[in-house]
Amino acid sequence: MSDPRPDRYAVVGNPIHHSLSPRIHALFAEQTGQHLTYEALQGTPGQFAEEVWAWFSSGFRGLNVTVPFKEEAFALARVLTDRARHAGAVNTLWRDDERRIHGDNTDGVGFCRDLDRLNFDVRSRRILILGAGGATRGLLQPLLEGGPEALVIANRTVARAEGLVEAFRDIAPATRLAACGLDTLPQGPFDLVVNATATGLGEDALDLPAHLVQADSLAYDLVYGAGAQRFLGWAEAAGCSNGSDGLGMLVEQAAEAFAIWRGVHPETAPVLRELRHEIDGQ
């Protein structure tokens, strides 16, 4: 007789109360007929590894990992995918039959699939990424594999951006890869400008020149909802008619994790539509 209890999954972060992941995976499970539960778990700084082992021992089949634990998840995993190794961070964990913890990073593929949804092909395009933190690192491998003409990483601390350039230069030798400071941005326009900074255009605002974009550029903020509006508003005022927040990326990276765990890839378009309706209706 089969076990009637659902398989258990969760997202781990701190803070975690705001996470949309439980809602997303519930919609995926309903759509695909998968028997599972998915919850949000608040991790404790300094105790991440111990807590993950305890959660797996208590019956969890897989864990998503968000801020601030992605680098600790990378250190904990004994088997890493190629994209996780390049990213230096892990957002998806699972355990095999030998109790080894596997780690993957689905952020970059989620981002690129959302670009596909937006009908944006990175091949031969000029790309500017604002910020050189973990979020940017997770995007670089799949972006560079798409074959852009040029990719510039801008960061307040230029040395950090330069480090990413050196780490990823070999992935796409034909792409002109460069680093600069946020106060020494190159002349635009760029085809794609990605806001991956922690501050965005909030109280600690970035002073971005209008020449970075043009009418048919795509301005993309990795955060979703109200947090993206300052950056997208700047892009619109600068003459860019195409803007997107990161909700599509969130759904796509979750779908990739779901497929790793369950062996079936859910349809993301109806889930994204439902979430967008729920967010806009608040």
N, C-alpha and C positions, 0 to 999 in steps of 0.2 A: 504494500500500500504506500503511495507517495506521501511525502511529508506535506501537510496542508499549510504549514507556516511559511509566510513569505520570506524571500531573501532580503537581507537588510543592507542598506547603503546609507551614506551620509556625507555631508560636507563639513569640513573642520576649518574654523577660523576664529579670529578674535579681533573685533566684535563679529558676530555672526547673525544677529537677530534680523538684519535687513536682507538676508540672502534670498534671492529668487530661486535658488537651485532646487529646493524641495518642490516648489510648484512646477518647475520645468520638468523634473524627472517624474512627477506624478502624471503629468500630461503625456510624456513619452510612454510610460507604463500602460496607461489607459489605451493609447493609440495602438500599441504593439501587442497587447494582451499578456504582458509580463507580470508575474506574480511577485511583487516586491514592495518594500517600504523604503522611504528616503527621508532622512531627518537632518536637522542642523545641530552640530555639536560644537560647543565652545571649548577651544583648546586653551591650555595653560602655558604661558611662556616659560621656557626652561624645562618643561615636562612633556614636550611633544612626542618624543620617541616612546617613552613609557606608556603614554596614553594610547598611541596608535597600536602598540602591541596588545594592550588590554582590550581595545575595541575589537581587534581581529579575534582575539581569544574568546570574546563574548559572543561571537557569531557574525560580525559584520563581514560582508563579502568584498566590499570595495569602499574607498573613501576618496572624495574630492578634497582638495586642499586649496585654501585661499589665504589671503594676507592675515598674519605675517609669517606663515609657516612653509612656504614653497621651497625655500632653500634648505630648511631642516628636513623636509620630505625627500629632497634630492640626496642629502647625506644619509638618510635612513635606508633608502631603496638599495637592494643588493643587485638587482637586474634593472638596467636602464635602457630605454629605447634610444635610438640615435638622436631624435629630436630633443629628448630630455637632456642628454649629454651636452648638446650644443647650447641649450637654453640655460643650463646650470640651475634649473629649478624644475620642480615636479608639481603637477596639480591633480594627478590621478594615480591612485595606489590600489593594488590588489595583491593577493597572496596565492601562490601556486600550491600544488599538492605536497611539495616538499617544504612548505611554510616559508619559502623565500618571498620577500616583499619586492614586487615589481613597481617601477615608476615610469610614468610617461608625462609629456607636456602637450596638451591639446590646444593651448591658446593660439599658437601660430596657425595651425590648420583651420581653427575656427575663424580666425580673422580673415584668412585668404578665401574661405568659403563664403563669408559674408561679402567680401569684395566681388566674388562671382555673382552673388545675388543682386548686387548693385550694378552688374554689367561693367565692372572695371577690370581690365586686363593690365597687369603690371608690366608686361613685356615691353621693353624699349621706352618705358616711362621714367620721368624724373620724380623722385620721392624724397620728401623731407620728413624726418621723425623728430619731434620735439620731446626730449627726455632720453636718458640713457640708463634707466633702471631695469629692474627685472622684467617689467612688462615689455620693454623694447627688446630685450635679449630673447624673449620667447617668440617674438615675431620674425626675427631676422632670417633664420634658415629658410622657412618656406617662402618668404618674400624674395630673397636672393635667388632661390631656385627658380622663381618665375621669370628671371632674366630682365630686370629693369636696366635702363641705360645708366642711371646714376642714383645713388642713395646717400643722402647726407644725414648724419646724426648730430643734432644740436643739443647741448647740455650746458647748464650753468658751470659745472666743473668739466672743462674741456678734456682733461686727462681721462675721465671715465668714458667719454665718447670715443676717444682715441683708442682706448683699450678694446672696445667693441669692434672697431674697425680692424684692428690687428687680429682679433680672435676669429672674425668671420670672413676675412679677405679671401681665403682660399676656396670658399664655397662657390663664388661666381667671379672668376678672374676677369671676365669681360665687363663687369659692372664697375663704374667709377664710384668707389666707396670713400667717403670723406667724413671728417669730424670738424665741428666748430663750436663756438660758444653761442649762447642765446643772444648775446649782445653783438655778435659778429656774423649774423645770418647772411648767406650768400644771396645774390640777386636772383629773384624768381623770374617768371612764375614756375611753380612746380605742378605736376599733374595730380599728385596726391600729397596732402599734408596731414600727418597723423599727430594728434595731441596725446602723448603718453607721459606727460608730466604729472606729478602729484598735486601741483597747485592749480593747474589749468589756468583759467583766467578769473580766478576767484579773488579773494582779498589780496593775496600776494600775486598780483596780476602779471602776466607776461605782456610785454609791450611789443606786439608783433606788427611789422610793416605790411601795408596792403599789397605790396608787390609780390608777396609770396604766392598769391593765387590769382587766377583769372576766371572768366565766366564758366568754363567747362572743367575746372579743377574739381577734385573731390576733397572735401574737408571731413576728417573722421576723428571723432573723440572716442577713446577707449572706454570711457564711462558712459552710463546711460541715464536718460531722464534729465532732471533739472540740472544735474552736475555738468552736463555737456553744453548747456545753452549759452554760456558766455563765449566759449570758443566758436561754436557754430554761429552765434550772432556776429562775432568779429568777422568770420569768413563771409557771411552774407553782406555785411556792410562794405567789405572789400571787393565785392562784385562777384563772389563765387555763388552760383545758384545750386550747387550740389553739396549737401551736408548730411552726415549720418552720425548718430550716437552709437554706442557699443552694444546695444541690446542684441542685435543679430549675431555678433561675435559670441556673446554670452550663451545664446541658445546653441550655436554651432559647436562650440567647444564642449558643451554638455552632451550634445548628441554623439560626438566622437567618443567621449568617455563611456556613455551608455552602450555604444557598439562594442567597445573593448570588453566590457563586463558581460554583456548579454548576447553578443553575436548577431544582433540585428540593429540596423541603423534607422532610427525613426525619421519621419518626414518633419522637417523643421519649419516649413512655411506656415502651416496652420497653428503651430505652437507660438511662433513669433507674432502672428496676427492676434491671437488671443491675449498674449501678454501685453502687446502694444495697446489694445483696447482697454485692458484692465488698468494700465499705468495712466493712459490719457484720461480715463474716466475718474481718476482719484481727485 
